[in-house]
Structure formats: C-alpha cells, structure tokens
Amino acid sequence: MKECMIYGAGLSGAVAQLVLEGTYGYKCINFIDDSQSKQGTYFNNIKVIAMEDAVELCKEGNIEILVASEQYWFDLERKLIGAGFQNYRIFHYATYIDDGKQIDYGFIDQSLAGEAETLFEDEYSKLIYKNILEHKKLNKSYYVNLHDQYFLHYAIKGDGIVFDCGAAYGWFTQRVLSHLKTGRVFAFEPDPVLFSRLESQYKDNKAVVTVNAGVFSERSAVRFNTTIGSGCNKIDGCGDALINVVDIDTFVKENKIEKVDFIKMDIEGAELDAVIGAQDTIRLFKPALAICVYHKREDIWNIPIKIKETRKDYKLFLDQHGIWMGETVLYAV
C-alpha cells in the first residue's frame, strides 16, 4: 500500500482521500494544511500537520504529496517546490490516473490528430495539445492557466458585437460588458432555468440580447437533458425536454447583424455543430473565437481543422484552464 499526504484539510481533501484510498490503494497518513487553527487537530480521523512537519516526515520514506485544492493549487505547488518536494501531484477526482496505467489510444484518429497539431501557432499550444492527447495528468503549473478562460481582452472593442453561446449564469456576458461602450452581447442559453435567471438579470440592459435557444448546425427543435446539473445540461437524443436551437448564420441574417467580432462557445458538446452552423459568419467577419474543445474526445482535433478549412488565415492557440482534463479552450484570431 502506497503512503501519501493530502495537502488541503477540507472538502476537496476529503474527496481526494475517498478516491485515493478506495480506488487507488493509497493510505493517507496525514493531511497538510497552512491554517494554524487546523494544525494539530484531526480531519477524517487523520492528523493535520504543518508543511515543516511534512518535510521531516517525507525524509523518512517514499511518501507522495497530493495537492487537493483546485482553487489554491498554484500557491501550494510553489510552496512544495520551495520546500524541496519532488514527489507530488495535483489531484482531481474526475481524471486521476495512477502511474503505470495506460489509456487506450484506439479512439484517436491518428491522421486527423497529427494534422491538427500542425495548425497551432506556438509551442505552448502544441505542448498542451500533446499532453491532452496522451491524457497526461497536469502536474506542472506551466501547463495550466486558471485565469481568463474564454477571454481575449484585445479582441473586444467598445463597439464590438459578441456572441455568448452557452451563457449560463451570464458570467462571461458580465465581463464583456465592462469593455463595451456602444456594442452588444447576444447571450444564448437553452436551459429553461438558467435562461429565466439570465433574462431577469439583463431585462433592463439594452446592451444584452438574451436568446432562449441553443446554438447548433441548423434551426430545429432537439431533445435536451436537464437532469445532469445546472450549467452542464446538454443536447441529448434521449433527453427529457425539447428545446429550440438555431445556427449562427441564420440568426445573423434574420436579425440583420452587420458584423460579429467575438464568438465564445461552451455548449456541452455541440461546439462542432455550432461551428458548422457559423461558417458563413466566420468567412464574412472573421470573428475572434474562444471555443471549448474538451466535451468530446475528437473535438480537440476536429474543431481546429474545421475552423482552418473555413478560414485559412486564422491563427490558432490552445490553453488549459483547469487542473483536470477539462476546460480546454481553442482560440482563433
């Protein structure tokens, strides 16, 4: 049985302990926490110790440190490095993979995956891409940018027209508004509960047009699963609800929109369909794009290829905004 210490005596630490001990054969011998009020106490019947004590204990054996705080992992990692720790990892319950276990690469279209890799502009994007294809655990800070997901400040001008596809609670829309003067945001949200909140929030704001529809490859009505969880509900052929969807090209033409400057998509697996439905808009206006490419395995190569097929003059970048294998965003400028 492998021994470990879990950095973070809180909810994330409790989840980490449950998964590590129940699934991966670890034994948690201590929690580490920087809070002096926790040090010396017991969390889940395991003693909480300070970093200094962990340093001494780890000298005695091959004890692995698992950082279980997604919110503060960057600071915690810096402290571990400063204290001389080498044997540590970032833990996320959704995608933890133990050493020695190999993923089945059969799902990867090697030809398309290789083609997509050549489309990225910089080595950082290519590094992210390679690690995601290998399903490698993100355990070094330079692989992850927890800030500015979807957001390209320089691409949003005062008179910009922005499409927020998958607006959810309106967080991205709210950030965009601080950069607009005469521009507008079209906020698309199909989930009936989320849309009700979104509509209420922006009903008196003339800069925001709320649209109770999903973004897809065509105008239609599709089945939608509302049982997954707020913000994660998605188009599903066996879904319990029926929602309206519209393609961006049709929406732009019907509403006589004269330009589109920025399109953000976080639409739970419908991104490729939405890109297909926006090809005329992309060709005509070349909007900056921020598109999630982690909801389906093949999106990370299919979507860059489709965008480059639509307009060859885009420059493509990739960034990772979570410590697990989600929140991967493709940027096109």
C-alpha positions in Angstrom: 0.0 0.0 0.0 1.4 3.4 -1.0 1.5 6.1 1.6 0.5 9.7 0.8 -0.2 13.0 2.5 -3.0 15.2 1.2 -2.4 18.9 1.0 -5.7 20.5 2.0 -7.8 19.6 5.0 -11.2 20.5 3.6 -13.9 19.2 1.2 -11.5 18.6 -1.7 -9.1 16.8 0.6 -11.9 14.6 1.9 -12.9 13.7 -1.7 -9.2 13.0 -2.5 -8.9 10.7 0.4 -12.0 8.8 -0.5 -10.9 8.2 -4.1 -7.2 7.6 -3.4 -7.9 5.0 -0.6 -11.0 3.5 -2.1 -9.8 3.2 -5.8 -6.1 3.5 -6.0 -4.8 1.7 -2.9 -3.3 4.7 -1.1 -3.2 5.2 2.6 -3.4 8.8 3.8 -1.1 9.2 6.8 -1.5 12.9 7.3 -3.3 16.0 5.9 -1.2 19.1 5.4 -2.7 22.5 5.9 -1.3 26.0 6.2 -4.1 27.0 8.7 -2.7 27.1 12.2 -6.1 26.5 13.6 -6.2 23.1 11.8 -2.7 22.0 12.6 -2.6 19.5 15.4 -6.3 18.6 15.0 -7.8 15.6 13.3 -9.6 15.7 10.0 -11.4 12.5 9.0 -9.6 10.9 11.9 -6.2 11.8 10.4 -3.8 14.2 11.9 -3.4 17.6 10.3 0.2 18.8 10.2 2.2 21.9 9.0 4.4 21.9 6.0 7.5 21.9 8.1 6.5 18.7 9.8 5.7 17.1 6.4 9.2 17.9 5.2 10.7 16.0 8.1 8.4 13.0 7.7 9.0 12.7 4.0 12.7 12.4 4.6 11.9 9.0 6.2 10.3 7.3 3.2 8.8 7.5 -0.2 5.7 9.4 0.7 3.8 11.1 -2.1 2.1 14.5 -1.7 -1.3 15.0 -3.3 -2.5 18.6 -3.7 -6.3 18.5 -3.3 -7.1 22.2 -3.7 -8.1 23.3 -7.2 -8.6 26.9 -6.1 -5.2 27.3 -4.4 -3.2 24.6 -6.1 -0.8 27.1 -7.8 0.3 28.6 -4.5 0.5 25.3 -2.8 2.7 23.9 -5.6 5.1 26.8 -5.3 5.4 26.1 -1.5 6.1 22.4 -2.2 8.8 23.3 -4.7 10.3 25.8 -2.3 10.4 23.2 0.4 12.3 20.8 -1.9 9.5 18.4 -2.6 9.7 16.5 -5.9 7.3 13.6 -5.3 4.0 15.5 -5.6 1.0 15.6 -7.9 -2.1 17.7 -8.5 -5.2 15.7 -7.7 -8.6 16.0 -9.4 -11.2 13.3 -8.6 -12.6 13.3 -12.2 -9.5 12.2 -14.1 -6.9 10.9 -11.6 -4.7 8.3 -13.4 -2.3 6.2 -11.4 1.3 5.7 -12.6 1.7 2.7 -14.9 -1.9 2.7 -16.2 -2.1 3.3 -19.9 -5.1 4.9 -21.7 -6.5 3.1 -24.8 -5.4 5.2 -27.7 -7.8 3.5 -30.1 -10.3 6.4 -30.1 -7.7 8.8 -31.6 -7.8 9.4 -35.3 -4.0 9.5 -35.7 -4.2 11.1 -39.1 -6.5 13.9 -38.1 -4.8 14.4 -34.7 -1.5 14.8 -36.4 -2.9 17.3 -38.9 -4.4 19.4 -36.1 -1.2 19.6 -34.2 0.5 21.4 -37.1 -2.2 24.1 -37.1 -1.3 25.7 -33.7 0.8 28.8 -33.8 3.1 28.3 -30.7 5.0 25.6 -28.8 2.9 26.2 -25.7 -0.3 25.3 -27.6 1.3 22.2 -29.1 2.5 21.1 -25.7 -1.0 21.4 -24.2 -2.3 19.5 -27.2 0.2 16.6 -26.9 -0.4 16.2 -23.2 -4.2 16.1 -23.6 -3.9 13.5 -26.4 -1.8 11.4 -24.1 -4.3 12.0 -21.3 -1.4 13.0 -19.2 -2.2 14.3 -15.7 -1.4 18.0 -15.4 1.1 18.2 -12.6 3.2 21.2 -13.6 1.9 24.7 -13.3 3.1 25.9 -16.7 0.6 23.6 -18.3 -2.4 25.4 -16.7 -3.8 28.9 -16.9 -6.6 29.2 -14.3 -7.4 32.8 -15.4 -9.2 34.5 -18.3 -11.0 31.4 -19.7 -12.7 32.4 -23.0 -11.5 36.0 -22.6 -9.3 37.8 -25.1 -9.3 41.3 -23.9 -7.7 42.8 -27.0 -10.4 41.2 -29.2 -13.3 43.0 -27.6 -13.7 46.6 -28.7 -16.1 49.3 -27.4 -18.4 48.8 -30.4 -18.0 45.0 -30.5 -20.7 42.5 -31.3 -20.2 39.5 -29.1 -22.0 36.1 -29.2 -22.0 34.3 -25.8 -23.1 30.8 -26.7 -23.9 28.9 -23.6 -24.3 32.0 -21.4 -25.4 30.0 -18.3 -25.4 32.5 -15.4 -24.1 35.3 -17.5 -20.6 35.5 -16.1 -18.9 35.9 -19.4 -21.5 38.4 -20.6 -20.9 40.5 -17.5 -17.2 40.6 -18.1 -17.7 41.6 -21.7 -20.0 44.5 -20.8 -17.2 46.2 -18.9 -15.3 46.5 -22.3 -18.3 47.7 -24.4 -19.5 51.2 -25.0 -21.9 51.0 -27.9 -21.6 47.3 -28.6 -23.9 44.4 -27.7 -23.8 40.9 -26.4 -26.2 38.2 -27.8 -26.4 35.7 -24.9 -27.7 32.3 -26.0 -29.0 29.9 -23.3 -31.3 26.9 -23.9 -31.7 25.7 -20.4 -35.1 27.0 -19.2 -34.0 27.6 -15.6 -30.7 29.3 -16.4 -32.4 31.4 -19.2 -35.0 32.6 -16.7 -32.3 33.9 -14.5 -30.3 35.4 -17.4 -33.4 37.1 -18.8 -34.3 38.6 -15.4 -30.7 39.8 -14.9 -30.4 41.7 -18.1 -34.0 42.7 -18.9 -33.3 46.4 -18.4 -29.9 46.3 -20.1 -30.1 47.3 -23.8 -26.6 46.1 -24.5 -27.6 42.5 -23.9 -30.0 40.5 -26.1 -31.0 37.2 -24.4 -31.9 34.4 -26.7 -33.7 31.3 -25.3 -32.1 28.8 -27.7 -29.1 26.6 -28.1 -26.6 27.2 -30.9 -26.3 24.3 -33.4 -25.8 23.5 -37.1 -29.4 24.4 -38.1 -32.6 25.8 -36.8 -34.5 23.0 -35.2 -36.0 21.5 -32.0 -33.9 18.9 -30.3 -34.0 16.8 -27.2 -32.2 18.2 -24.2 -31.2 16.5 -20.9 -32.0 18.7 -17.9 -31.0 16.2 -15.3 -27.2 16.4 -15.4 -26.8 19.6 -13.4 -27.1 23.3 -13.8 -24.6 24.6 -16.3 -23.9 21.0 -17.6 -27.2 20.1 -19.2 -26.9 19.3 -22.9 -28.4 18.2 -26.2 -29.2 14.5 -25.9 -31.3 12.4 -28.2 -32.8 10.7 -25.1 -33.2 14.0 -23.2 -36.3 14.7 -21.1 -37.0 18.2 -22.6 -37.4 19.7 -26.1 -35.5 23.0 -26.8 -35.1 25.3 -29.7 -31.7 25.5 -31.4 -30.5 27.9 -34.2 -27.5 28.2 -36.4 -25.5 31.4 -36.1 -25.6 32.0 -39.9 -29.4 32.0 -39.9 -29.6 34.1 -36.7 -27.2 36.8 -38.2 -29.2 37.0 -41.4 -32.6 37.1 -39.8 -31.6 39.8 -37.3 -29.6 41.8 -40.0 -26.5 41.8 -37.8 -23.9 43.7 -39.8 -20.8 42.3 -38.1 -19.7 39.8 -35.5 -16.5 40.4 -33.6 -16.2 37.7 -31.0 -17.9 34.2 -30.5 -17.5 32.3 -27.3 -18.8 28.7 -27.2 -19.2 26.5 -24.1 -22.1 24.4 -25.1 -21.5 20.9 -23.7 -20.5 19.0 -26.8 -22.4 20.9 -29.5 -19.4 23.1 -30.4 -18.5 21.4 -33.7 -22.1 21.5 -34.9 -22.3 25.2 -33.9 -19.0 26.0 -35.8 -20.5 24.3 -38.9 -23.6 26.4 -38.5 -21.5 29.6 -38.3 -19.3 29.0 -41.4 -20.7 31.9 -43.4 -20.4 34.3 -40.5 -16.8 33.1 -39.9 -15.9 33.6 -43.6 -17.5 37.0 -43.8 -16.5 38.6 -40.5 -13.6 36.5 -39.1 -14.6 37.0 -35.5 -12.2 36.1 -32.7 -13.2 32.7 -31.4 -13.0 31.0 -27.9 -14.3 27.5 -28.2 -14.3 24.7 -25.6 -12.8 21.6 -27.1 -13.0 19.1 -24.2 -16.6 17.9 -24.2 -16.0 15.3 -26.9 -12.7 13.4 -27.3 -12.4 14.2 -31.0 -13.2 17.9 -30.7 -9.6 18.8 -29.9 -8.6 17.9 -33.5 -11.9 18.2 -35.4 -12.7 21.8 -34.4 -9.3 23.3 -35.2 -9.4 21.5 -38.6 -12.9 22.8 -39.4 -12.0 26.4 -38.5 -8.9 26.3 -40.7 -11.0 24.8 -43.5 -13.4 27.7 -43.1 -10.8 30.5 -43.0 -7.2 29.6 -43.6 -5.9 33.0 -42.2 -6.9 32.2 -38.6 -4.1 31.8 -36.1 -4.9 29.1 -33.6 -3.9 28.8 -29.9 -4.8 26.3 -27.2 -4.9 26.8 -23.4 -5.8 24.7 -20.4 -7.9 26.3 -17.6 -8.3 23.5 -15.1 -6.1 21.0 -13.3 -8.1 18.1 -14.8 -8.6 17.3 -18.5 -11.5 19.7 -18.9 -11.7 23.5 -19.5 -9.6 23.3 -22.6 -10.2 26.3 -24.9 -9.3 26.8 -28.5 -8.6 30.4 -29.5 -8.7 31.7 -33.1 -7.7 35.2 -34.0 
